[in-house]
């Protein structure tokens, strides 16, 4: 029986990836509960010895040696104790080896239940530890199934399945079984049902992590990503800077012939990415952020809120504002300024216009 027991331990350790020490501890706890129920004793009346290396698996009942037995479950007479060992005397604790079959059917079921629960807890704990170390990173995942009615996509991350909710999916992206995707691990939470992994395809951090992986100058700290704004699936803006005057931060991110940025754009399903140079000078930064439009001048406005007026050539007005105001919105989020964009020749009906807010 011991050989079968330890073989089963090996299988659990190999197939479930659970540490043998953890399993042994849970099994010992399950056996203690089973013996306690069957013999109506306390924890200190049960001795469980499990040693996988020595192949030893013993379960014993520990009873106080007394002259007159008042509780047959926790006490044993001196006469009975001498049948176990002649050296026992009153006050000693006698150890009686038990046979597993003596636990009874109910006790065995209790042990099974506690063991199953322990394995589930171990797997949940293992998943939490694994994913916690991956929090705020990007991972390669595979689509295993989709639920169009609920708008959910189930992804395989290593040995675990994680749900990509509708709120974290890029609008317009189509997901299919077997597809490989990069996802950003936003957080790992502990819940009553076990760890919950929150992943995203829409997070600005996904873009940031992809550039960190793709651009050596960002990875080694030569180039720093200062800010990102994003409308997932359509366009992102990223501001970069380098303290080394010999390094062009924008050029480093774009790469020779656009190879670096194009690789990320392809991974993001064609999402456009504007890379601009960050500056401590707000006017200079805002002027760069409004790209691809050219800027005539930037005026910082007084007030509690950060706001500015940007003047652009007449023919570049629609480019500066962007489709449905997208370029202006992204620029506002990137810089942290409320932006009022006006044409160089003057803006008719300007009193009715509201500046784009961050």
N, C-alpha and C positions, 0 to 999 in steps of 0.2 A: 504493500500500500504506500509506504514512504517513497518508493521509487516513482510510482505513478504521480504522487503529489508533487514531488520536486520537478518532474518532467512537465507537469501542467504549469508550474511556476515559470519554467524556462520559456514555454510557449507564450504565456502572457507577456513576459518581458520582451520577447522578440517581436511578436505580432502587434502588441499594443504600444510598445515602446515605453513601458512603465518600469521604473526601477524596482529590482527585486526586494530591496530593503523596505520600500513603501508597501509592497504587496504583503510581505511577511508581517509587517506591523498591523495591517488591516485584517489579515487572516487570524492573527493572534487575538485581536480585539473581538472578532466574530466568535471565535471559539470560547473566549471567556464569557461572553454573553450567553452562549448556548449552555455552557456548564452551569452558570448561575441560575438559569431558568430550570434546568433539570434537577439540580441538587439544592436549590433554595439557599444559596450561600452568597457571600460578598466577594468583591474583587480579590482581596488578599487571601481567599481560600482556593484560588485557582492559579496553577502554575503552568504556563505554556512555554515550551522550549522548541524553537525552530532554528535549526542551523543548516542552511543549504549546503555549505562547504563540507560539513561532516555527514550530511544526509540524515540528521537527527530531527525527529518530530515526536515530541512527547507531551502528553497532557496529563496533569496530575491534580488530585484533590488534596489540599493542605488543611489538616485538622489539628486542633489543640488536644494534647494528651491530658486526660483528666481521670480522677479516681471514680467520679460518678457522672455519667453522661446526662446532661439536661437537654442538649440540642444535638441530635444524632447527625445533623447535616454539617455542623461546624466543629463537633467534638468527637473524640474517639477514646474508648476506655484503654487503660494501660494494658490490659490483657490482649485486646485486639491489636494494639500497637506493637506488642511483642511478636505477634505473628508476622508483622512486616519486617521488624528489625529488633533484635534482642536488646540493643543498647538504648532504646527509647525509655525516657522516664517522664514522670508527671511534670508538666510545664513545657515539654518539648512540642514541636510541631511535626506531626507525622505526615509523610508524603505517600499518597496512594496512587499508583499509576492507573490511569483509566484507559479503556479501549474505546475507540471512536464509536463503535456501534452502540455503546451504552448511553450515548447522548440521547438517543431516541429520535423519532421522525420529526417531531416539532422542533427539537433543539437543532437538528441538522438543517431544517428549513430556515431557522433564524440565522444560523451561520451563513447560509447561502445568500440570504437577503442583505445582511450587513456587508458581506464581501462584494456583492454586485454594486451596492451603494458606494463602497469604498473605491471600487474601480472607476465608477462614473465620476466621483469626486477627483480622483487622480487624473483622469483624462481631462476634466475641466481645468484643473490646476495646471496641467501640462500645456493645454492650449493657451491659457492666460499667460504663462511664463514665456511661451514661444512668441506669441503675438505682441506682448508688452515690449519685448526687445526690438520689435519691428515698428513700434509706434512712430509716426511722423516720417516714415520712409515710404518709398515706392516699391511695389512688388509686382511680379509677373503672375497673372492669374489666368485660369482657363474657364470659359463659360461651360457649365455642365447642364443647365436647363434654364428656361425662361418661363415666366408666368405673365402672359400678355394682359390677362384680365386684371390682375393686381399690380401690374407694372413692375414686377420684381425680376431681378436677374441673379441667379445663384452661381457663384464662382468657386472654383477649387483653388485654395491657397495652401500649398503643401499637402498635408493629409486632412486638412479641414475645409469645410464648406462655409462660405460667408455670403451674406445677401448684400447685393448692391441695390439700395432702394431707388425708387423713381427720382427722389429729390437730389440724389447724387449722380444721376445719369446725365450725360450731355444731350441736350435737346436735339433730336434728329438722328442720333446715333442708332444704328441697328445692331442688335446683338444676336448671335446664333451659336448653337452648340458646337464646342470645339474651338471657338475663337479665343485667341490669346490677347489679353489686355494688360496695360499697366494701370495700377490703381494706387491711390495714396491712402495710407492707414492714418485716419484722423485721430482715432482714439481707441482704447480698449477698456471696456467698462465691466465691473463685476455686478452681475444680476442674480436673482434667485434661481434662474434657469441656467446659470453658468456664465462664462465670459461672453460679452457681446463686442464684436469687432466692427467698428464703423469705418467703412471705406468710401472713397470718393473718386469720381472721374472729373468733377467740376472744380475742385479746390485749386486756388492759385498756387498752393504749395506743390501740387503735382508738376506744374510747369517749372517751378524753382528747382525741385529735385532732379528733374530730367536734365536741366542745364548743368547742374552740379555734376551729374554723371557723365555728361557729354563733353564738357569744356574743362580741360585740365587746369586752366588758369583760375577757374572758380573753385575747383576742388582743392588746389593748393593755397588758396587765399590771395593770389595775386590780383584777381578781379573779384569784386564784391557786388552781389545783387542787393540794391538798396530798396527797391519797391516793385511790386507787381500789381496790376489790375487786370481783371479778366471777365469776359462774357463768354462762358464756355461754349465751344463749338463754333464760335464766330471770330473773336479777336482777343488777343492779349497784348498788353503793353508792359515792358520790363525796363527798369532804369538800372544801369550798371555803372560802376566806378572803379578806378584803380589808383592806388597811391603811387604806383610806379609810372613815371612820365613816359617811359619807353614802351609801355604796353597800351595798346588801343583796346579798351574794354569792349566796345561795340564790335570791332573787327574780330576779337577773340571769340565772341559768342556766335557771330555769323559764320566764321570759318572760311577757309579758302573756297571760293566759288559758291559760298553759301551752304557748304556740305553739312556743317553742324546744325544750323538752324533748320535746314530742310529735313534733316532726319527727324527732328522733334515735331515739325509741322506734319510730316507724314504719319507719325505715331498718333498725333492728335486729330487725325482724319481731315487734314487740310485747314485747320484753324490758323488764321493769320497771326503772326507775332511781330510786333514792332519793338525793336530794341533801341533805346535812346541813352544818351550819356547823362548821368546824374550830376548835379552841381549844387554846391552850397548856396549859390546865388539863386533865389527863387525865380527871378525874371529869366535867367538863363535856362533853368531847369524847365520852367513852363513852356518856354519857346521851343525847347527840344521835344517836350512831351506831346505837343500839338501835332507833331509829325504824323503823316507825310505832308501836311500843309506848311507853307512858309509863313513866317511871322514878321510883321512890320515893327510892332512894338508891344511891350507888356507893361501895363500900369498896375501897381499894387494899390488897392483901395484901403482907406483907413476904416477902422471899425473893430469890434470884438471878434468877428469871424474873419477867417483868412479868405480874402476875395481879391479878384483881379479882373482887369479888362484887357482882352487880347485883340489887337487889330491885325487883320490879315488882308492881303490883296483881294479886291472884289471877286476876281475869278477863282479864288481859292476858298471862298466862304463855305460853299457846300462841302468841300473836302475837309476843312477844319472841323465842321460840325459833324460830318459823317452821316451815314444812313440812319435815319430816325434818331439822330443825336448821339450815336454810339461813340464816335471818336472823342467828342467833347466830354461825355460821361467818363470814359476810361481815363482821359487826361486829368479830370477832376479828382478821381479816386487815386490816381498815381501820385499826384502832387499834393493832395490834401487841400486844394484851393477851390472855392466856388469860382467858376469861370464864365465871364460874359464875353462872347466872341462877336466882334463887329467888323464890317467891311471898311476898307480904307476910305471910301468915298462918303461914309456916313451911313447910318442905319435908320431907315424910315419905319415908323411905328415902334420905336425902341421902348417907349414907355409901357407898351403892352408885353414886352419880352421879359422873361425871368432868366437870370444867369443859371448856367448848369451847375448843380451842386454836387459835391463829392459823395 
